[in-house]
Amino acid sequence: RSVVNNRPDFEHGPDQPTHAALEAAARAAGLEYRFLPVDGAYQSPAQVAAFARLMAELPRPILVFCRSGARSARLYLAALQAA
């Protein structure tokens, strides 16, 4: 079981949890955790490739998240198209 966080630290304010806090919680729950922050408006080819590697390497099921889910969905679709 794994978690991939695509949300940059402090996106939409300082009251949001940092990736370090989220990683600690995920690992305490026995989950793998990866931090791949991406901008909401643009995902680079290198970020898409890194995301595809994570999808191939991490134990399933994999929870991928960002603020709204849109950029994570775009990364997922781009990784599928690149395969």
PDB file of N, CA, C and O in Angstrom, chain B, residues numbered from 101:
ATOM      1  N   ARG B 101       0.841  -1.182   0.000  1.00  0.00           N
ATOM      2  CA  ARG B 101       0.000   0.000   0.000  1.00  0.00           C
ATOM      3  C   ARG B 101       0.877   1.234   0.000  1.00  0.00           C
ATOM      4  O   ARG B 101       1.882   1.305   0.707  1.00  0.00           O
ATOM      5  N   SER B 102       0.477   2.209  -0.810  1.00  0.00           N
ATOM      6  CA  SER B 102       1.326   3.378  -1.017  1.00  0.00           C
ATOM      7  C   SER B 102       0.513   4.657  -1.150  1.00  0.00           C
ATOM      8  O   SER B 102      -0.675   4.640  -1.472  1.00  0.00           O
ATOM      9  N   VAL B 103       1.204   5.774  -0.887  1.00  0.00           N
ATOM     10  CA  VAL B 103       0.631   7.111  -1.040  1.00  0.00           C
ATOM     11  C   VAL B 103       1.620   7.954  -1.841  1.00  0.00           C
ATOM     12  O   VAL B 103       2.817   7.960  -1.557  1.00  0.00           O
ATOM     13  N   VAL B 104       1.107   8.667  -2.844  1.00  0.00           N
ATOM     14  CA  VAL B 104       1.914   9.623  -3.607  1.00  0.00           C
ATOM     15  C   VAL B 104       1.272  10.997  -3.449  1.00  0.00           C
ATOM     16  O   VAL B 104       0.106  11.198  -3.790  1.00  0.00           O
ATOM     17  N   ASN B 105       2.047  11.931  -2.928  1.00  0.00           N
ATOM     18  CA  ASN B 105       1.592  13.300  -2.689  1.00  0.00           C
ATOM     19  C   ASN B 105       2.103  14.200  -3.813  1.00  0.00           C
ATOM     20  O   ASN B 105       3.311  14.387  -3.955  1.00  0.00           O
ATOM     21  N   ASN B 106       1.198  14.753  -4.605  1.00  0.00           N
ATOM     22  CA  ASN B 106       1.560  15.669  -5.690  1.00  0.00           C
ATOM     23  C   ASN B 106       1.369  17.131  -5.309  1.00  0.00           C
ATOM     24  O   ASN B 106       1.477  18.012  -6.163  1.00  0.00           O
ATOM     25  N   ARG B 107       1.094  17.391  -4.071  1.00  0.00           N
ATOM     26  CA  ARG B 107       0.790  18.753  -3.621  1.00  0.00           C
ATOM     27  C   ARG B 107       2.026  19.409  -2.999  1.00  0.00           C
ATOM     28  O   ARG B 107       2.583  18.868  -2.043  1.00  0.00           O
ATOM     29  N   PRO B 108       2.469  20.563  -3.517  1.00  0.00           N
ATOM     30  CA  PRO B 108       3.603  21.263  -2.910  1.00  0.00           C
ATOM     31  C   PRO B 108       3.286  21.703  -1.475  1.00  0.00           C
ATOM     32  O   PRO B 108       2.138  21.991  -1.139  1.00  0.00           O
ATOM     33  N   ASP B 109       4.315  21.747  -0.652  1.00  0.00           N
ATOM     34  CA  ASP B 109       4.137  22.228   0.719  1.00  0.00           C
ATOM     35  C   ASP B 109       3.556  23.640   0.720  1.00  0.00           C
ATOM     36  O   ASP B 109       3.913  24.477  -0.109  1.00  0.00           O
ATOM     37  N   PHE B 110       2.662  23.882   1.660  1.00  0.00           N
ATOM     38  CA  PHE B 110       2.049  25.190   1.923  1.00  0.00           C
ATOM     39  C   PHE B 110       1.202  25.726   0.768  1.00  0.00           C
ATOM     40  O   PHE B 110       0.906  26.919   0.716  1.00  0.00           O
ATOM     41  N   GLU B 111       0.814  24.849  -0.154  1.00  0.00           N
ATOM     42  CA  GLU B 111      -0.091  25.271  -1.209  1.00  0.00           C
ATOM     43  C   GLU B 111      -1.396  25.720  -0.563  1.00  0.00           C
ATOM     44  O   GLU B 111      -1.997  24.980   0.214  1.00  0.00           O
ATOM     45  N   HIS B 112      -1.822  26.911  -0.881  1.00  0.00           N
ATOM     46  CA  HIS B 112      -3.044  27.516  -0.343  1.00  0.00           C
ATOM     47  C   HIS B 112      -2.963  27.797   1.152  1.00  0.00           C
ATOM     48  O   HIS B 112      -3.975  27.750   1.851  1.00  0.00           O
ATOM     49  N   GLY B 113      -1.749  28.093   1.647  1.00  0.00           N
ATOM     50  CA  GLY B 113      -1.645  28.599   3.003  1.00  0.00           C
ATOM     51  C   GLY B 113      -0.773  27.796   3.940  1.00  0.00           C
ATOM     52  O   GLY B 113      -0.542  26.604   3.734  1.00  0.00           O
ATOM     53  N   PRO B 114      -0.288  28.470   4.980  1.00  0.00           N
ATOM     54  CA  PRO B 114       0.616  27.841   5.942  1.00  0.00           C
ATOM     55  C   PRO B 114      -0.066  26.850   6.875  1.00  0.00           C
ATOM     56  O   PRO B 114       0.613  26.125   7.603  1.00  0.00           O
ATOM     57  N   ASP B 115      -1.392  26.804   6.867  1.00  0.00           N
ATOM     58  CA  ASP B 115      -2.097  25.883   7.760  1.00  0.00           C
ATOM     59  C   ASP B 115      -2.201  24.474   7.176  1.00  0.00           C
ATOM     60  O   ASP B 115      -2.721  23.570   7.830  1.00  0.00           O
ATOM     61  N   GLN B 116      -1.713  24.282   5.960  1.00  0.00           N
ATOM     62  CA  GLN B 116      -1.754  22.962   5.335  1.00  0.00           C
ATOM     63  C   GLN B 116      -0.608  22.100   5.866  1.00  0.00           C
ATOM     64  O   GLN B 116       0.471  22.623   6.145  1.00  0.00           O
ATOM     65  N   PRO B 117      -0.820  20.796   6.010  1.00  0.00           N
ATOM     66  CA  PRO B 117       0.258  19.934   6.505  1.00  0.00           C
ATOM     67  C   PRO B 117       1.400  19.848   5.490  1.00  0.00           C
ATOM     68  O   PRO B 117       1.174  19.881   4.281  1.00  0.00           O
ATOM     69  N   THR B 118       2.614  19.739   5.997  1.00  0.00           N
ATOM     70  CA  THR B 118       3.782  19.585   5.130  1.00  0.00           C
ATOM     71  C   THR B 118       3.889  18.140   4.663  1.00  0.00           C
ATOM     72  O   THR B 118       3.261  17.236   5.216  1.00  0.00           O
ATOM     73  N   HIS B 119       4.705  17.950   3.626  1.00  0.00           N
ATOM     74  CA  HIS B 119       4.892  16.573   3.168  1.00  0.00           C
ATOM     75  C   HIS B 119       5.584  15.731   4.246  1.00  0.00           C
ATOM     76  O   HIS B 119       5.352  14.525   4.324  1.00  0.00           O
ATOM     77  N   ALA B 120       6.422  16.348   5.070  1.00  0.00           N
ATOM     78  CA  ALA B 120       7.084  15.602   6.144  1.00  0.00           C
ATOM     79  C   ALA B 120       6.065  15.078   7.155  1.00  0.00           C
ATOM     80  O   ALA B 120       6.179  13.941   7.615  1.00  0.00           O
ATOM     81  N   ALA B 121       5.080  15.888   7.501  1.00  0.00           N
ATOM     82  CA  ALA B 121       4.035  15.443   8.432  1.00  0.00           C
ATOM     83  C   ALA B 121       3.184  14.347   7.811  1.00  0.00           C
ATOM     84  O   ALA B 121       2.824  13.380   8.481  1.00  0.00           O
ATOM     85  N   LEU B 122       2.863  14.496   6.534  1.00  0.00           N
ATOM     86  CA  LEU B 122       2.078  13.469   5.847  1.00  0.00           C
ATOM     87  C   LEU B 122       2.864  12.171   5.710  1.00  0.00           C
ATOM     88  O   LEU B 122       2.310  11.082   5.855  1.00  0.00           O
ATOM     89  N   GLU B 123       4.160  12.296   5.431  1.00  0.00           N
ATOM     90  CA  GLU B 123       5.000  11.101   5.330  1.00  0.00           C
ATOM     91  C   GLU B 123       5.059  10.364   6.665  1.00  0.00           C
ATOM     92  O   GLU B 123       4.951   9.138   6.703  1.00  0.00           O
ATOM     93  N   ALA B 124       5.228  11.101   7.754  1.00  0.00           N
ATOM     94  CA  ALA B 124       5.280  10.473   9.075  1.00  0.00           C
ATOM     95  C   ALA B 124       3.989   9.720   9.373  1.00  0.00           C
ATOM     96  O   ALA B 124       4.027   8.607   9.898  1.00  0.00           O
ATOM     97  N   ALA B 125       2.857  10.313   9.046  1.00  0.00           N
ATOM     98  CA  ALA B 125       1.568   9.655   9.286  1.00  0.00           C
ATOM     99  C   ALA B 125       1.409   8.417   8.412  1.00  0.00           C
ATOM    100  O   ALA B 125       0.932   7.382   8.877  1.00  0.00           O
ATOM    101  N   ALA B 126       1.808   8.522   7.148  1.00  0.00           N
ATOM    102  CA  ALA B 126       1.692   7.374   6.242  1.00  0.00           C
ATOM    103  C   ALA B 126       2.578   6.226   6.709  1.00  0.00           C
ATOM    104  O   ALA B 126       2.141   5.075   6.749  1.00  0.00           O
ATOM    105  N   ARG B 127       3.809   6.534   7.058  1.00  0.00           N
ATOM    106  CA  ARG B 127       4.733   5.474   7.499  1.00  0.00           C
ATOM    107  C   ARG B 127       4.277   4.861   8.823  1.00  0.00           C
ATOM    108  O   ARG B 127       4.431   3.658   9.035  1.00  0.00           O
ATOM    109  N   ALA B 128       3.719   5.679   9.710  1.00  0.00           N
ATOM    110  CA  ALA B 128       3.187   5.150  10.976  1.00  0.00           C
ATOM    111  C   ALA B 128       2.048   4.171  10.725  1.00  0.00           C
ATOM    112  O   ALA B 128       1.808   3.265  11.524  1.00  0.00           O
ATOM    113  N   ALA B 129       1.349   4.359   9.611  1.00  0.00           N
ATOM    114  CA  ALA B 129       0.248   3.459   9.243  1.00  0.00           C
ATOM    115  C   ALA B 129       0.732   2.276   8.406  1.00  0.00           C
ATOM    116  O   ALA B 129      -0.074   1.463   7.954  1.00  0.00           O
ATOM    117  N   GLY B 130       2.049   2.180   8.201  1.00  0.00           N
ATOM    118  CA  GLY B 130       2.603   1.063   7.449  1.00  0.00           C
ATOM    119  C   GLY B 130       2.548   1.226   5.941  1.00  0.00           C
ATOM    120  O   GLY B 130       2.619   0.243   5.205  1.00  0.00           O
ATOM    121  N   LEU B 131       2.421   2.467   5.478  1.00  0.00           N
ATOM    122  CA  LEU B 131       2.315   2.735   4.047  1.00  0.00           C
ATOM    123  C   LEU B 131       3.631   3.263   3.485  1.00  0.00           C
ATOM    124  O   LEU B 131       4.379   3.951   4.180  1.00  0.00           O
ATOM    125  N   GLU B 132       3.907   2.940   2.233  1.00  0.00           N
ATOM    126  CA  GLU B 132       4.989   3.594   1.503  1.00  0.00           C
ATOM    127  C   GLU B 132       4.515   5.011   1.189  1.00  0.00           C
ATOM    128  O   GLU B 132       3.318   5.245   1.025  1.00  0.00           O
ATOM    129  N   TYR B 133       5.447   5.950   1.106  1.00  0.00           N
ATOM    130  CA  TYR B 133       5.083   7.344   0.837  1.00  0.00           C
ATOM    131  C   TYR B 133       6.106   7.949  -0.110  1.00  0.00           C
ATOM    132  O   TYR B 133       7.311   7.764   0.063  1.00  0.00           O
ATOM    133  N   ARG B 134       5.621   8.670  -1.106  1.00  0.00           N
ATOM    134  CA  ARG B 134       6.497   9.411  -2.003  1.00  0.00           C
ATOM    135  C   ARG B 134       5.940  10.815  -2.191  1.00  0.00           C
ATOM    136  O   ARG B 134       4.727  11.023  -2.231  1.00  0.00           O
ATOM    137  N   PHE B 135       6.854  11.769  -2.305  1.00  0.00           N
ATOM    138  CA  PHE B 135       6.504  13.179  -2.500  1.00  0.00           C
ATOM    139  C   PHE B 135       6.968  13.595  -3.887  1.00  0.00           C
ATOM    140  O   PHE B 135       8.170  13.656  -4.148  1.00  0.00           O
ATOM    141  N   LEU B 136       6.033  13.881  -4.769  1.00  0.00           N
ATOM    142  CA  LEU B 136       6.327  14.350  -6.120  1.00  0.00           C
ATOM    143  C   LEU B 136       5.489  15.603  -6.367  1.00  0.00           C
ATOM    144  O   LEU B 136       4.452  15.542  -7.028  1.00  0.00           O
ATOM    145  N   PRO B 137       5.948  16.746  -5.830  1.00  0.00           N
ATOM    146  CA  PRO B 137       5.156  17.972  -5.969  1.00  0.00           C
ATOM    147  C   PRO B 137       5.179  18.475  -7.408  1.00  0.00           C
ATOM    148  O   PRO B 137       6.232  18.521  -8.044  1.00  0.00           O
ATOM    149  N   VAL B 138       4.024  18.844  -7.907  1.00  0.00           N
ATOM    150  CA  VAL B 138       3.929  19.394  -9.257  1.00  0.00           C
ATOM    151  C   VAL B 138       3.026  20.621  -9.240  1.00  0.00           C
ATOM    152  O   VAL B 138       2.118  20.731  -8.416  1.00  0.00           O
ATOM    153  N   ASP B 139       3.288  21.526 -10.150  1.00  0.00           N
ATOM    154  CA  ASP B 139       2.472  22.724 -10.299  1.00  0.00           C
ATOM    155  C   ASP B 139       1.098  22.333 -10.819  1.00  0.00           C
ATOM    156  O   ASP B 139       0.962  21.393 -11.602  1.00  0.00           O
ATOM    157  N   GLY B 140       0.098  23.051 -10.383  1.00  0.00           N
ATOM    158  CA  GLY B 140      -1.253  22.748 -10.816  1.00  0.00           C
ATOM    159  C   GLY B 140      -1.502  22.998 -12.289  1.00  0.00           C
ATOM    160  O   GLY B 140      -2.382  22.371 -12.879  1.00  0.00           O
ATOM    161  N   ALA B 141      -0.743  23.904 -12.899  1.00  0.00           N
ATOM    162  CA  ALA B 141      -0.998  24.284 -14.283  1.00  0.00           C
ATOM    163  C   ALA B 141      -0.163  23.513 -15.300  1.00  0.00           C
ATOM    164  O   ALA B 141      -0.553  23.410 -16.463  1.00  0.00           O
ATOM    165  N   TYR B 142       0.988  22.965 -14.878  1.00  0.00           N
ATOM    166  CA  TYR B 142       1.888  22.338 -15.844  1.00  0.00           C
ATOM    167  C   TYR B 142       2.613  21.171 -15.197  1.00  0.00           C
ATOM    168  O   TYR B 142       3.163  21.294 -14.103  1.00  0.00           O
ATOM    169  N   GLN B 143       2.606  20.045 -15.882  1.00  0.00           N
ATOM    170  CA  GLN B 143       3.370  18.883 -15.466  1.00  0.00           C
ATOM    171  C   GLN B 143       4.391  18.601 -16.563  1.00  0.00           C
ATOM    172  O   GLN B 143       4.017  18.342 -17.708  1.00  0.00           O
ATOM    173  N   SER B 144       5.666  18.650 -16.223  1.00  0.00           N
ATOM    174  CA  SER B 144       6.731  18.498 -17.211  1.00  0.00           C
ATOM    175  C   SER B 144       6.866  17.033 -17.638  1.00  0.00           C
ATOM    176  O   SER B 144       6.403  16.137 -16.932  1.00  0.00           O
ATOM    177  N   PRO B 145       7.498  16.790 -18.789  1.00  0.00           N
ATOM    178  CA  PRO B 145       7.762  15.412 -19.193  1.00  0.00           C
ATOM    179  C   PRO B 145       8.576  14.644 -18.145  1.00  0.00           C
ATOM    180  O   PRO B 145       8.356  13.450 -17.941  1.00  0.00           O
ATOM    181  N   ALA B 146       9.508  15.323 -17.487  1.00  0.00           N
ATOM    182  CA  ALA B 146      10.297  14.660 -16.439  1.00  0.00           C
ATOM    183  C   ALA B 146       9.415  14.261 -15.257  1.00  0.00           C
ATOM    184  O   ALA B 146       9.606  13.192 -14.677  1.00  0.00           O
ATOM    185  N   GLN B 147       8.458  15.106 -14.897  1.00  0.00           N
ATOM    186  CA  GLN B 147       7.538  14.766 -13.805  1.00  0.00           C
ATOM    187  C   GLN B 147       6.620  13.614 -14.196  1.00  0.00           C
ATOM    188  O   GLN B 147       6.328  12.745 -13.374  1.00  0.00           O
ATOM    189  N   VAL B 148       6.166  13.602 -15.440  1.00  0.00           N
ATOM    190  CA  VAL B 148       5.331  12.494 -15.915  1.00  0.00           C
ATOM    191  C   VAL B 148       6.126  11.193 -15.865  1.00  0.00           C
ATOM    192  O   VAL B 148       5.603  10.164 -15.436  1.00  0.00           O
ATOM    193  N   ALA B 149       7.381  11.230 -16.298  1.00  0.00           N
ATOM    194  CA  ALA B 149       8.224  10.031 -16.268  1.00  0.00           C
ATOM    195  C   ALA B 149       8.470   9.571 -14.835  1.00  0.00           C
ATOM    196  O   ALA B 149       8.428   8.372 -14.556  1.00  0.00           O
ATOM    197  N   ALA B 150       8.726  10.507 -13.928  1.00  0.00           N
ATOM    198  CA  ALA B 150       8.934  10.148 -12.520  1.00  0.00           C
ATOM    199  C   ALA B 150       7.674   9.527 -11.936  1.00  0.00           C
ATOM    200  O   ALA B 150       7.749   8.560 -11.179  1.00  0.00           O
ATOM    201  N   PHE B 151       6.522  10.079 -12.283  1.00  0.00           N
ATOM    202  CA  PHE B 151       5.250   9.538 -11.816  1.00  0.00           C
ATOM    203  C   PHE B 151       5.044   8.122 -12.352  1.00  0.00           C
ATOM    204  O   PHE B 151       4.622   7.235 -11.609  1.00  0.00           O
ATOM    205  N   ALA B 152       5.335   7.906 -13.619  1.00  0.00           N
ATOM    206  CA  ALA B 152       5.189   6.570 -14.213  1.00  0.00           C
ATOM    207  C   ALA B 152       6.081   5.560 -13.500  1.00  0.00           C
ATOM    208  O   ALA B 152       5.667   4.424 -13.268  1.00  0.00           O
ATOM    209  N   ARG B 153       7.302   5.964 -13.150  1.00  0.00           N
ATOM    210  CA  ARG B 153       8.199   5.064 -12.401  1.00  0.00           C
ATOM    211  C   ARG B 153       7.602   4.711 -11.044  1.00  0.00           C
ATOM    212  O   ARG B 153       7.643   3.554 -10.625  1.00  0.00           O
ATOM    213  N   LEU B 154       7.046   5.706 -10.359  1.00  0.00           N
ATOM    214  CA  LEU B 154       6.416   5.435  -9.064  1.00  0.00           C
ATOM    215  C   LEU B 154       5.264   4.448  -9.215  1.00  0.00           C
ATOM    216  O   LEU B 154       5.120   3.531  -8.407  1.00  0.00           O
ATOM    217  N   MET B 155       4.447   4.632 -10.240  1.00  0.00           N
ATOM    218  CA  MET B 155       3.303   3.734 -10.451  1.00  0.00           C
ATOM    219  C   MET B 155       3.763   2.304 -10.714  1.00  0.00           C
ATOM    220  O   MET B 155       3.088   1.349 -10.332  1.00  0.00           O
ATOM    221  N   ALA B 156       4.911   2.161 -11.366  1.00  0.00           N
ATOM    222  CA  ALA B 156       5.440   0.831 -11.669  1.00  0.00           C
ATOM    223  C   ALA B 156       6.114   0.185 -10.464  1.00  0.00           C
ATOM    224  O   ALA B 156       6.093  -1.039 -10.327  1.00  0.00           O
ATOM    225  N   GLU B 157       6.711   0.992  -9.591  1.00  0.00           N
ATOM    226  CA  GLU B 157       7.541   0.467  -8.510  1.00  0.00           C
ATOM    227  C   GLU B 157       6.831   0.298  -7.175  1.00  0.00           C
ATOM    228  O   GLU B 157       7.166  -0.609  -6.414  1.00  0.00           O
ATOM    229  N   LEU B 158       5.863   1.145  -6.878  1.00  0.00           N
ATOM    230  CA  LEU B 158       5.253   1.136  -5.542  1.00  0.00           C
ATOM    231  C   LEU B 158       4.271  -0.017  -5.360  1.00  0.00           C
ATOM    232  O   LEU B 158       3.625  -0.450  -6.314  1.00  0.00           O
ATOM    233  N   PRO B 159       4.164  -0.512  -4.118  1.00  0.00           N
ATOM    234  CA  PRO B 159       3.162  -1.543  -3.827  1.00  0.00           C
ATOM    235  C   PRO B 159       1.749  -0.981  -3.973  1.00  0.00           C
ATOM    236  O   PRO B 159       1.477   0.168  -3.625  1.00  0.00           O
ATOM    237  N   ARG B 160       0.883  -1.800  -4.485  1.00  0.00           N
ATOM    238  CA  ARG B 160      -0.523  -1.413  -4.688  1.00  0.00           C
ATOM    239  C   ARG B 160      -1.377  -1.882  -3.536  1.00  0.00           C
ATOM    240  O   ARG B 160      -1.008  -2.830  -2.842  1.00  0.00           O
ATOM    241  N   PRO B 161      -2.500  -1.245  -3.315  1.00  0.00           N
ATOM    242  CA  PRO B 161      -3.067  -0.112  -4.036  1.00  0.00           C
ATOM    243  C   PRO B 161      -2.287   1.166  -3.747  1.00  0.00           C
ATOM    244  O   PRO B 161      -1.592   1.281  -2.737  1.00  0.00           O
ATOM    245  N   ILE B 162      -2.423   2.120  -4.663  1.00  0.00           N
ATOM    246  CA  ILE B 162      -1.722   3.397  -4.552  1.00  0.00           C
ATOM    247  C   ILE B 162      -2.746   4.529  -4.505  1.00  0.00           C
ATOM    248  O   ILE B 162      -3.583   4.664  -5.397  1.00  0.00           O
ATOM    249  N   LEU B 163      -2.665   5.328  -3.460  1.00  0.00           N
ATOM    250  CA  LEU B 163      -3.471   6.547  -3.354  1.00  0.00           C
ATOM    251  C   LEU B 163      -2.611   7.703  -3.844  1.00  0.00           C
ATOM    252  O   LEU B 163      -1.528   7.944  -3.310  1.00  0.00           O
ATOM    253  N   VAL B 164      -3.085   8.415  -4.852  1.00  0.00           N
ATOM    254  CA  VAL B 164      -2.382   9.579  -5.390  1.00  0.00           C
ATOM    255  C   VAL B 164      -3.268  10.790  -5.141  1.00  0.00           C
ATOM    256  O   VAL B 164      -4.465  10.759  -5.428  1.00  0.00           O
ATOM    257  N   PHE B 165      -2.677  11.868  -4.602  1.00  0.00           N
ATOM    258  CA  PHE B 165      -3.524  13.022  -4.309  1.00  0.00           C
ATOM    259  C   PHE B 165      -2.809  14.342  -4.533  1.00  0.00           C
ATOM    260  O   PHE B 165      -1.582  14.433  -4.510  1.00  0.00           O
ATOM    261  N   CYS B 166      -3.635  15.366  -4.751  1.00  0.00           N
ATOM    262  CA  CYS B 166      -3.232  16.766  -4.794  1.00  0.00           C
ATOM    263  C   CYS B 166      -4.379  17.545  -4.160  1.00  0.00           C
ATOM    264  O   CYS B 166      -5.200  16.963  -3.451  1.00  0.00           O
ATOM    265  N   ARG B 167      -4.448  18.817  -4.397  1.00  0.00           N
ATOM    266  CA  ARG B 167      -5.502  19.618  -3.757  1.00  0.00           C
ATOM    267  C   ARG B 167      -6.898  19.205  -4.219  1.00  0.00           C
ATOM    268  O   ARG B 167      -7.778  18.949  -3.398  1.00  0.00           O
ATOM    269  N   SER B 168      -7.095  19.141  -5.526  1.00  0.00           N
ATOM    270  CA  SER B 168      -8.430  18.826  -6.053  1.00  0.00           C
ATOM    271  C   SER B 168      -8.515  17.455  -6.712  1.00  0.00           C
ATOM    272  O   SER B 168      -9.610  16.945  -6.946  1.00  0.00           O
ATOM    273  N   GLY B 169      -7.378  16.863  -7.009  1.00  0.00           N
ATOM    274  CA  GLY B 169      -7.338  15.603  -7.742  1.00  0.00           C
ATOM    275  C   GLY B 169      -7.055  15.784  -9.221  1.00  0.00           C
ATOM    276  O   GLY B 169      -6.714  14.821  -9.908  1.00  0.00           O
ATOM    277  N   ALA B 170      -7.192  17.009  -9.723  1.00  0.00           N
ATOM    278  CA  ALA B 170      -7.040  17.251 -11.162  1.00  0.00           C
ATOM    279  C   ALA B 170      -5.614  17.014 -11.652  1.00  0.00           C
ATOM    280  O   ALA B 170      -5.423  16.333 -12.659  1.00  0.00           O
ATOM    281  N   ARG B 171      -4.613  17.556 -10.971  1.00  0.00           N
ATOM    282  CA  ARG B 171      -3.242  17.382 -11.472  1.00  0.00           C
ATOM    283  C   ARG B 171      -2.783  15.942 -11.322  1.00  0.00           C
ATOM    284  O   ARG B 171      -2.030  15.444 -12.159  1.00  0.00           O
ATOM    285  N   SER B 172      -3.225  15.264 -10.267  1.00  0.00           N
ATOM    286  CA  SER B 172      -2.887  13.846 -10.123  1.00  0.00           C
ATOM    287  C   SER B 172      -3.527  13.031 -11.243  1.00  0.00           C
ATOM    288  O   SER B 172      -2.907  12.110 -11.773  1.00  0.00           O
ATOM    289  N   ALA B 173      -4.757  13.366 -11.602  1.00  0.00           N
ATOM    290  CA  ALA B 173      -5.425  12.679 -12.713  1.00  0.00           C
ATOM    291  C   ALA B 173      -4.696  12.944 -14.028  1.00  0.00           C
ATOM    292  O   ALA B 173      -4.530  12.035 -14.841  1.00  0.00           O
ATOM    293  N   ARG B 174      -4.259  14.192 -14.239  1.00  0.00           N
ATOM    294  CA  ARG B 174      -3.511  14.508 -15.465  1.00  0.00           C
ATOM    295  C   ARG B 174      -2.194  13.750 -15.514  1.00  0.00           C
ATOM    296  O   ARG B 174      -1.813  13.243 -16.569  1.00  0.00           O
ATOM    297  N   LEU B 175      -1.494  13.665 -14.391  1.00  0.00           N
ATOM    298  CA  LEU B 175      -0.249  12.892 -14.352  1.00  0.00           C
ATOM    299  C   LEU B 175      -0.512  11.433 -14.692  1.00  0.00           C
ATOM    300  O   LEU B 175       0.223  10.829 -15.473  1.00  0.00           O
ATOM    301  N   TYR B 176      -1.552  10.872 -14.111  1.00  0.00           N
ATOM    302  CA  TYR B 176      -1.890   9.474 -14.354  1.00  0.00           C
ATOM    303  C   TYR B 176      -2.195   9.237 -15.834  1.00  0.00           C
ATOM    304  O   TYR B 176      -1.674   8.296 -16.433  1.00  0.00           O
ATOM    305  N   LEU B 177      -3.029  10.080 -16.417  1.00  0.00           N
ATOM    306  CA  LEU B 177      -3.376   9.927 -17.835  1.00  0.00           C
ATOM    307  C   LEU B 177      -2.158  10.118 -18.735  1.00  0.00           C
ATOM    308  O   LEU B 177      -1.985   9.381 -19.706  1.00  0.00           O
ATOM    309  N   ALA B 178      -1.320  11.094 -18.425  1.00  0.00           N
ATOM    310  CA  ALA B 178      -0.113  11.321 -19.220  1.00  0.00           C
ATOM    311  C   ALA B 178       0.836  10.134 -19.122  1.00  0.00           C
ATOM    312  O   ALA B 178       1.454   9.753 -20.116  1.00  0.00           O
ATOM    313  N   ALA B 179       0.961   9.547 -17.937  1.00  0.00           N
ATOM    314  CA  ALA B 179       1.823   8.374 -17.767  1.00  0.00           C
ATOM    315  C   ALA B 179       1.281   7.189 -18.556  1.00  0.00           C
ATOM    316  O   ALA B 179       2.055   6.439 -19.150  1.00  0.00           O
ATOM    317  N   LEU B 180      -0.035   7.011 -18.571  1.00  0.00           N
ATOM    318  CA  LEU B 180      -0.636   5.932 -19.364  1.00  0.00           C
ATOM    319  C   LEU B 180      -0.378   6.137 -20.851  1.00  0.00           C
ATOM    320  O   LEU B 180      -0.056   5.187 -21.564  1.00  0.00           O
ATOM    321  N   GLN B 181      -0.517   7.363 -21.316  1.00  0.00           N
ATOM    322  CA  GLN B 181      -0.310   7.657 -22.735  1.00  0.00           C
ATOM    323  C   GLN B 181       1.145   7.485 -23.144  1.00  0.00           C
ATOM    324  O   GLN B 181       1.429   7.122 -24.286  1.00  0.00           O
ATOM    325  N   ALA B 182       2.070   7.742 -22.222  1.00  0.00           N
ATOM    326  CA  ALA B 182       3.494   7.622 -22.525  1.00  0.00           C
ATOM    327  C   ALA B 182       3.963   6.171 -22.536  1.00  0.00           C
ATOM    328  O   ALA B 182       5.010   5.858 -23.102  1.00  0.00           O
ATOM    329  N   ALA B 183       3.191   5.289 -21.915  1.00  0.00           N
ATOM    330  CA  ALA B 183       3.603   3.875 -21.810  1.00  0.00           C
ATOM    331  C   ALA B 183       3.470   3.153 -23.137  1.00  0.00           C
ATOM    332  O   ALA B 183       3.772   1.963 -23.226  1.00  0.00           O
TER     333      ALA B 183
END
